[in-house]
Amino acid sequence: MNMKKEIEEIKKRNKRVESDKAWETSFARKIVIAVLTYIVILIFFFVAGLPDPIINSLIATIAFILSTLSLPIFKRVWLEKFYKN
């Protein structure tokens, strides 16, 4: 009986891990991060009194998103060149 319970717990954990991975790689998550990043930068630029906060916040957000999009490339290179199993 204990073995069945352990198997059920493993199945539950696997489903949770799969759903977490689906969220981590989803387009919706990327959009949410971009919007929240824009809002935070926009507020900071307004509070700091910087010029053209709406446009400059957009530029900073795009730069951030582009930098995060390049991470899978660097990960692949790192795995191939430096990570040894």
C-alpha positions in Angstrom: 0.0 0.0 0.0 2.9 2.4 0.8 4.3 1.8 -2.7 1.0 2.9 -4.4 1.0 6.1 -2.3 4.6 6.9 -3.3 3.8 6.4 -6.9 0.8 8.7 -6.7 2.9 11.3 -5.0 5.5 11.0 -7.8 2.8 11.4 -10.4 1.4 14.5 -8.6 4.9 16.0 -8.4 5.5 15.3 -12.1 2.3 17.0 -13.1 3.3 20.0 -11.0 6.8 20.1 -12.6 5.3 19.8 -16.1 2.9 22.7 -15.4 5.7 24.8 -14.0 7.8 24.2 -17.0 4.9 25.0 -19.4 4.5 28.3 -17.6 8.2 29.1 -17.7 8.3 28.6 -21.4 5.0 30.2 -22.3 4.5 33.3 -24.4 2.0 34.6 -21.8 4.7 34.6 -19.2 7.0 36.6 -21.5 4.2 39.2 -22.1 3.5 39.5 -18.4 7.2 40.1 -17.6 7.4 42.6 -20.4 4.4 44.6 -19.2 5.5 44.5 -15.5 9.0 45.6 -16.5 7.6 48.5 -18.5 5.4 49.6 -15.7 8.2 49.5 -13.1 10.6 51.4 -15.4 8.0 53.9 -16.3 7.2 54.7 -12.7 10.9 55.0 -11.9 11.5 57.4 -14.9 8.5 59.5 -13.9 9.7 59.7 -10.3 13.3 60.4 -11.3 12.0 63.2 -13.6 13.8 61.8 -16.6 12.9 63.0 -20.1 10.4 61.2 -22.3 9.6 58.5 -19.8 7.1 56.7 -22.0 9.4 56.2 -24.9 12.5 55.6 -22.8 10.7 53.0 -20.7 9.7 51.2 -23.8 13.3 51.2 -25.1 14.6 49.9 -21.7 11.9 47.2 -21.7 12.7 46.0 -25.2 16.4 45.9 -24.3 15.6 43.7 -21.3 13.4 41.4 -23.3 16.0 41.0 -26.0 18.7 40.2 -23.4 16.5 37.5 -21.9 15.8 36.0 -25.4 19.5 35.5 -26.0 19.9 33.4 -22.8 18.9 30.0 -24.4 21.7 30.6 -27.0 24.3 31.1 -24.3 23.0 28.2 -22.3 23.4 25.9 -25.3 26.9 27.1 -25.9 27.8 26.8 -22.2 26.4 23.2 -22.1 28.3 22.2 -25.2 31.7 23.9 -24.3 31.9 23.9 -20.6 29.6 21.5 -18.9 30.9 18.0 -18.7 28.8 15.0 -17.6 
